Amino acid sequence: MNIFREPKKLQKWCRARKAAGAKIALVPTMGYLHEGHISLITAAKRRKADEIVVSVFVNPVQFGPNEDYAKYPRDEKADLAKCKAAGATAVFFPTPENMYLDRHSVYVNEEDLSKGLCGARRPGHFRGVCTVVAKLFNLTHPDFAVFGQKDYQQAQIIKRMVRDLNFDLDVVLAPIVREASGLARSSRNTYLSSAEKGAALAISRSLKELQTDAKKAVKAGKPLDAGKMSAKVSEALKAAGLKVDYVECVDASTLEPVKTLSSGTCVLVAVYDGKTRLIDNVLI
Ligand code: PAF
């Protein structure tokens, strides 16, 4: 497995591999890899990529001033071993200094899908995500890049960026990977005490219930009211001791709020569990 730290070296290698006819997959991550990330590498293997490049970079530009950039978990050695075992062929470990040169002044701003949900609560977050992902696309020229459905809004924004800026690649969305308890896998789960982990189970439980009820109602031709269902999920989350940031029912492609839950609806949740912000979602 190749290990790169210098953007230029990665770019040169990817260019050479591409010229030799290799199909390149990019799996962008912030490291501290778990089963969710491994499933992205597996999805790349399944699509028969010749080269699977995993980037491991805690991108400072996507964190707000009061967020967890400094304490975000990092473990380079373990990440390398996991990438190798999962079948990655290259890992990119840049530093903030070589990704953002002195007086870096160009950013990518998506201005439609980023308005609501996490975009409204984390100003500048998606600007940071789009900028780093655009840089990674330019460094690797992948045939496709794999993102997880857990970050649903992020994935839709990246798709829009690819469309609007004419990046020549496919965006592949991989399903959410959950712990046996139902909790969506996240590097941030490591912050949770066991009591907080217990409380967090209300997220997947209430979303699953809503998904089941909503599907039944669609089948019966009587779709559920989005406002009432959001309120019901919010109550369940609060009852478990979580602080609700949002529960929203949106159109899965425009991310605009919907009035009833149909087969094209995504229900997204963000909560604070103690100090830890957790997100999750289901598609109806
Ligand atoms: O989803 C993440 O881990 C990050 O937002 C990403 C896409 C790697 C960009 O830093």
Boltz pocket constraint, residues with backbone or C-beta under 6 A from the ligand:
constraints:
  - pocket:
      binder: B
      contacts: [[A, 28], [A, 29], [A, 30], [A, 55], [A, 57], [A, 59], [A, 62], [A, 128], [A, 129], [A, 132], [A, 133], [A, 151], [A, 154]]
      max_distance: 6.0
